[in-house]
């Protein structure tokens, strides 16, 4: 499954281990996530959600200039609903800016064992993201898409929480 350890300024896959049983996917739908970034993010979501795992509870948050939508654990009871998530994420609109902090705050309320951020790393609330991620007290994994975003921010977010960073 998705696992990587961040070192220096590059994202490197170091090892593979299963995701915890209760995960919140936090998916960037901001205006910077267009074209290649959107396709990479949706492809990742399709793969992640189609992997058979009866032990995994997944909630999904779409964010841009704020939290655009939330699908709670109870709203994804089967693989059929999970298969619709990429389409649902695509329909959540966008925003001019990327505000990750409100999405992390919402994720914390869902009491996850891990958070998986899917984004290009173009967050406008930089230091606030790191502080909020630390308040989660769970590993934050980052699936960093595209090339124009800040990989350094993605790595920092992963490192301070004991998560990891992966780039396609």
C-alpha positions in Angstrom: 0.0 0.0 0.0 1.1 3.7 0.0 4.1 4.2 2.1 7.1 6.4 1.7 9.6 8.2 4.0 10.6 11.8 3.3 14.3 12.6 3.2 15.9 15.9 2.3 13.9 17.6 -0.4 12.8 14.5 -2.4 10.1 12.0 -1.8 11.4 8.5 -1.8 9.6 5.2 -1.3 11.4 3.4 1.5 9.1 0.6 2.6 5.7 -0.8 2.3 3.3 -1.3 5.2 -0.5 -1.3 5.5 -2.5 1.8 6.2 -4.1 2.0 9.6 -7.8 0.9 9.7 -9.3 4.4 9.9 -8.1 6.9 7.3 -9.2 10.3 6.2 -8.4 11.2 2.6 -8.0 15.0 2.3 -8.2 15.8 -1.4 -7.2 19.1 -2.9 -9.7 20.5 -5.5 -8.3 24.0 -5.7 -7.6 25.8 -9.0 -4.0 24.7 -9.0 -5.2 21.1 -9.3 -6.1 21.2 -12.9 -5.1 19.0 -15.8 -2.3 16.5 -15.0 -2.6 17.1 -11.2 -6.3 16.2 -11.2 -5.8 13.1 -13.4 -3.0 11.9 -11.1 -5.1 12.6 -7.9 -8.2 10.8 -9.3 -6.1 7.9 -10.6 -4.6 7.5 -7.1 -8.1 7.7 -5.5 -9.4 5.0 -7.9 -6.5 2.7 -7.1 -6.6 3.3 -3.3 -10.3 2.9 -3.0 -10.5 -0.2 -5.2 -7.9 -2.1 -3.2 -9.8 -4.8 -1.3 -9.6 -4.2 2.4 -12.5 -5.1 4.7 -10.5 -3.6 7.6 -10.2 -0.1 6.2 -12.7 2.7 7.1 -12.2 5.7 4.8 -13.6 9.2 5.0 -13.0 11.8 2.3 -12.7 15.5 2.6 -12.5 17.7 -0.5 -10.9 21.1 0.0 -9.8 24.2 -1.8 -10.5 27.7 -0.4 -12.3 25.9 2.4 -13.9 22.5 3.0 -16.1 21.8 0.0 -17.5 18.5 1.0 -17.1 15.6 3.5 -18.0 11.9 3.0 -17.9 10.4 6.5 -16.9 6.8 7.3 -20.6 5.7 7.5 -21.3 7.2 4.1 -18.9 4.7 2.4 -20.3 1.3 3.4 -19.3 -0.6 0.2 -17.0 -0.8 -2.7 -19.8 0.5 -4.9 -20.0 3.8 -3.1 -16.2 4.0 -2.9 -16.0 3.6 -6.7 -18.0 6.8 -7.0 -15.7 8.9 -4.8 -13.4 10.2 -7.7 -16.5 11.5 -9.5 -17.8 13.0 -6.2 -14.4 14.7 -5.6 -14.4 16.1 -9.2 -17.8 17.6 -8.5 -16.8 19.5 -5.4 -15.7 22.7 -7.2 -12.6 24.6 -6.5 -11.3 27.8 -5.0 -8.8 30.4 -5.9 -6.6 29.5 -2.9 -5.7 26.3 -1.2 -6.5 26.3 2.5 -5.5 23.0 4.0 -5.9 24.0 7.7 -9.8 23.9 7.7 -9.6 20.5 6.1 -7.2 19.2 8.7 -9.4 20.6 11.4 -12.4 18.7 10.0 -10.3 15.6 9.7 -9.4 15.8 13.3 -13.1 15.7 14.2 -13.4 12.3 12.4 -10.8 10.8 14.8 -8.6 9.1 12.2 -5.6 6.8 12.8 -4.0 8.5 9.8 -4.6 11.3 7.3 -3.7 11.0 3.7 -3.4 14.4 1.8 -3.6 14.3 -2.0 -2.4 17.6 -3.3 0.2 19.6 -5.3 1.5 21.2 -2.1 0.4 24.8 -3.1 -1.0 25.6 0.4 -1.4 29.3 1.3 -1.6 28.6 5.0 1.9 27.2 5.2 3.0 27.3 8.9 -0.5 26.8 10.1 -0.7 23.5 8.2 2.3 22.1 10.1 0.9 23.3 13.4 -2.6 21.8 12.7 -1.1 18.6 11.4 0.8 18.2 14.7 -2.4 18.7 16.6 -3.9 15.7 14.8 -1.5 13.5 16.7 -1.6 10.9 13.8 0.7 10.3 10.9 0.0 12.5 7.8 0.9 10.9 4.5 1.1 13.1 1.4 0.5 11.9 -2.1 2.2 14.8 -4.0 0.9 15.3 -7.5 2.2 17.5 -10.3 5.4 19.3 -10.5 4.5 23.0 -9.9 3.6 22.6 -6.2 5.8 22.7 -3.2 7.3 19.3 -2.7 9.3 20.8 0.3 6.0 21.6 2.0 4.7 18.1 1.4 7.8 16.6 2.8 7.8 18.8 5.9 4.1 18.0 6.6 4.9 14.3 6.4 8.1 14.5 8.5 6.7 16.4 11.4 3.8 13.9 11.9 5.7 10.6 11.3 4.0 10.0 8.0 5.6 9.9 4.6 5.5 11.5 1.2 5.0 9.9 -2.2 5.1 11.3 -5.7 3.9 9.5 -8.7 
